[in-house]
Amino acid sequence: MSGEDLYDDSHIAFLEDLWGEGFLSPGGPEEVARVLDGVDLRGKYVLDIGCGSGAIAVLLVREHGAAHVTGIDVEDPVCAAARARVAAAGLSDRITVEKVVPGPFPFRDQSFDVVFSKDSIIHIPDKEALAAEAFRVLKPGGRFAASDWLRSHDGAPSAEMAHYIRLEALDFAMASPERYRAAMDGAGFRDVELVNRSPWYAGEAAAELQELSGPNRADWEARHDAAFIAHQIETWQAMVPVLRTGEHCPHHIRGRKPA
């Protein structure tokens, strides 16, 4: 994960405008619930990897009953936004936001009941180390539940996929479902489950592209700058085809640490 700020205030504002207040990836509360399918957070201590601007941490406490959420991220702007959101929600006693540096998690073994992440571990190149660290900080019987942006294979991306990645200009470290499964198995997880979400997001992304480039474009330009919106449209135009071919394949990833 990069230590540079990939999400400045203007980028955060755009993504929240597109995906909902506090959300820096698509699907809102409904997609969070789907990521957590079969995972009970009631009374649990949760680590939220890549907590972003904090809306999901609040949701995990308010709607899913977590006893405490520790949100971590590597960027000052999103950590500041998350702390402000948590304070405004009156949940500072149940949610802690920590800025961390890339590398091993700064937590003791067996600190959490659940390790959660929504669409952020793409920025961590070493999937094997990530899985091992998640396993380490989980209590026996603990659960891992995440969504992430994958691609269908670990070889060189197609020209279309490489073009999309260049336009995103993020430190993408995409890996295949096979690599994620091997990393989870290698770390010791059991009941590993990967769920392909490409069909869902291909439709969502096409609708987002229409929203940005259609009759409402002038409104988006007024709120976020015409040049910025033009670049987002170009990026979505590159993303939708690789979602439809399945080379870009967001997944849910779940596993259990043996008791």
C-alpha positions in Angstrom: 0.0 0.0 0.0 1.4 3.4 -0.9 2.2 5.9 1.7 1.3 8.8 -0.6 -2.1 10.4 -0.5 -4.0 8.8 -3.4 -7.4 10.2 -2.1 -7.2 13.9 -1.6 -10.2 15.9 -0.4 -11.5 16.5 -4.0 -11.3 12.8 -4.9 -13.0 11.9 -1.6 -15.8 14.4 -2.4 -16.3 13.0 -5.9 -16.5 9.3 -4.8 -18.9 10.1 -1.9 -21.1 12.1 -4.4 -21.1 9.0 -6.7 -21.4 6.2 -4.1 -22.9 7.8 -1.0 -21.7 9.8 1.9 -18.7 8.2 3.5 -18.3 5.5 0.8 -15.2 5.4 -1.4 -16.3 2.2 -3.2 -19.6 1.1 -4.7 -22.6 -0.7 -3.2 -23.3 1.2 0.0 -24.7 -0.5 3.1 -26.3 -3.3 1.0 -22.9 -4.4 -0.4 -21.3 -4.3 3.1 -24.1 -6.7 4.3 -23.3 -9.0 1.3 -19.6 -9.0 2.1 -20.6 -10.0 5.7 -22.9 -12.8 4.6 -22.7 -15.5 7.3 -20.4 -13.4 9.6 -22.0 -12.2 12.8 -20.4 -9.0 14.2 -22.6 -8.7 17.3 -20.4 -8.0 20.3 -17.2 -8.6 18.3 -14.0 -6.7 18.0 -13.4 -5.8 14.3 -10.3 -4.6 12.4 -11.3 -2.6 9.3 -8.4 -2.5 6.8 -8.5 0.6 4.7 -11.3 2.2 6.6 -11.5 5.2 4.3 -13.6 8.1 5.4 -15.3 6.1 8.2 -18.8 5.4 7.1 -18.4 1.7 7.0 -16.9 1.6 10.5 -19.9 3.5 11.8 -22.2 1.1 9.9 -20.4 -2.0 11.4 -21.2 -0.6 14.9 -24.7 0.8 14.3 -26.2 -1.7 12.0 -24.2 -4.8 12.6 -23.7 -4.6 16.3 -19.9 -4.6 16.5 -18.6 -3.9 20.1 -15.6 -2.0 18.8 -14.1 -1.3 15.4 -10.4 -0.3 14.8 -10.1 1.3 11.4 -6.7 1.6 9.8 -5.6 3.5 6.7 -2.3 4.9 5.4 -3.5 8.4 4.3 -3.9 11.5 6.4 -7.0 13.0 4.5 -9.1 9.8 4.9 -8.1 9.3 8.5 -9.0 12.9 9.3 -12.4 12.5 7.5 -13.0 9.2 9.3 -12.2 10.6 12.8 -14.6 13.6 12.1 -17.3 11.2 11.0 -16.9 9.0 14.0 -17.0 12.0 16.4 -20.1 13.4 14.7 -21.8 10.0 15.1 -21.0 10.0 18.8 -19.1 6.7 18.5 -15.5 7.7 19.5 -15.7 5.3 22.4 -16.5 2.4 20.0 -14.5 3.2 16.9 -10.7 4.0 16.8 -9.1 5.3 13.6 -5.3 4.8 13.3 -3.0 5.9 10.6 -0.5 3.1 9.9 2.5 2.6 7.7 2.6 -0.2 5.1 3.8 -3.5 6.5 2.8 -5.8 9.4 -0.2 -4.7 11.4 0.7 -2.9 14.7 -1.5 -5.2 16.8 -0.8 -8.2 19.0 -1.6 -11.8 18.0 -5.3 -12.7 18.5 -6.5 -9.2 18.9 -9.7 -9.3 16.8 -12.8 -11.5 16.2 -13.2 -10.3 12.7 -10.9 -8.8 10.0 -12.9 -6.8 7.5 -12.0 -4.8 4.4 -14.0 -3.3 1.6 -12.1 -2.7 -1.7 -8.8 -1.5 -0.3 -6.4 -4.5 -0.1 -5.9 -4.0 -3.8 -3.2 -1.5 -2.7 -1.3 -4.2 -0.8 1.0 -6.1 -3.3 1.9 -9.0 -1.0 -1.3 -10.9 -0.7 0.4 -13.8 1.1 1.8 -11.4 3.8 -1.7 -9.8 4.1 -3.4 -13.2 4.6 -0.7 -14.2 7.1 -1.1 -11.0 9.1 -4.9 -11.2 9.1 -4.6 -14.8 10.4 -2.2 -13.7 13.1 -4.3 -10.9 14.5 -7.5 -13.0 14.5 -8.6 -14.9 17.6 -9.2 -18.7 17.2 -12.5 -19.1 15.4 -12.2 -15.6 14.0 -13.5 -14.6 10.5 -12.0 -12.8 7.6 -14.5 -11.0 5.3 -13.5 -8.7 2.5 -14.3 -7.4 -1.0 -11.6 -6.4 -3.4 -10.8 -5.6 -7.0 -9.3 -8.7 -8.7 -8.4 -9.6 -12.2 -8.9 -12.9 -13.8 -5.3 -14.0 -14.1 -1.8 -13.1 -12.9 -0.1 -12.8 -16.3 0.4 -9.6 -18.2 -2.9 -7.7 -18.5 -4.5 -7.2 -21.8 -4.0 -3.9 -23.6 -7.5 -2.9 -22.6 -6.9 -3.8 -18.9 -3.5 -2.0 -18.9 -5.1 1.1 -20.4 -7.7 1.1 -17.6 -5.1 0.7 -14.9 -3.1 3.6 -16.3 -6.1 5.8 -16.3 -6.9 5.0 -12.7 -3.4 6.2 -11.7 -3.7 4.3 -8.4 -1.1 1.9 -7.0 -3.1 -1.1 -8.1 -1.7 -4.5 -7.2 -4.4 -6.7 -8.6 -4.2 -10.5 -8.2 -6.2 -13.4 -9.4 -8.8 -15.4 -7.4 -6.4 -18.3 -7.5 -3.7 -16.3 -5.9 -6.0 -15.0 -3.2 -7.3 -18.5 -2.5 -3.7 -19.9 -2.3 -2.7 -17.1 0.0 -5.7 -17.7 2.3 -5.0 -21.5 2.3 -1.3 -21.0 2.9 -2.0 -18.7 5.9 -4.1 -21.4 7.5 -7.6 -20.2 6.8 -10.4 -22.8 6.4 -13.7 -22.6 4.6 -12.2 -20.2 2.1 -14.9 -18.7 -0.2 -14.5 -16.4 -3.2 -17.6 -14.9 -4.8 -17.3 -13.2 -8.2 -19.2 -9.9 -8.2 -18.3 -8.9 -11.8 -21.9 -9.4 -13.2 -23.2 -7.0 -10.5 -20.6 -4.3 -10.9 -20.6 -4.4 -14.7 -24.2 -3.2 -14.6 -23.5 -0.7 -11.8 -20.5 0.7 -13.6 -22.4 1.1 -16.9 -25.1 3.1 -15.0 -22.4 5.2 -13.3 -20.9 6.0 -16.7 -24.3 7.1 -18.0 -24.8 9.3 -14.9 -21.5 11.0 -15.4 -21.6 11.4 -19.2 -25.4 11.8 -19.8 -27.8 14.7 -19.2 -26.4 15.2 -15.7 -22.9 15.8 -16.8 -23.1 19.6 -16.4 -24.2 19.2 -12.8 -21.2 16.9 -12.1 -18.8 19.4 -13.8 -20.2 22.2 -11.7 -19.6 20.3 -8.5 -16.2 18.7 -9.4 -14.6 20.6 -12.3 -15.0 19.8 -16.0 -11.5 18.4 -16.6 -11.8 16.1 -13.5 -15.1 14.7 -14.7 -13.8 14.3 -18.2 -11.0 12.1 -16.8 -13.5 10.1 -14.7 -15.6 9.5 -17.8 -12.6 8.3 -19.8 -11.7 6.0 -16.9 -15.2 4.5 -16.7 -15.3 4.1 -20.5 -12.1 1.9 -20.1 -13.4 0.0 -17.0 -16.8 -1.1 -18.3 -15.5 -3.3 -21.2 -13.0 -5.1 -18.9 -15.7 -5.8 -16.4 -17.9 -7.2 -19.1 -15.1 -9.5 -20.4 -14.4 -10.6 -16.8 -10.7 -9.7 -16.8 -11.6 -7.1 -14.1 -13.4 -9.2 -11.6 -14.3 -7.8 -8.1 -14.8 -10.6 -5.6 -15.9 -11.2 -2.0 -13.3 -13.2 0.0 -14.1 -15.0 3.2 -12.3 -17.5 5.5 -12.2 -18.8 9.0 -9.3 -19.2 11.4 -9.7 -22.7 13.1 -10.8 -22.6 16.7 
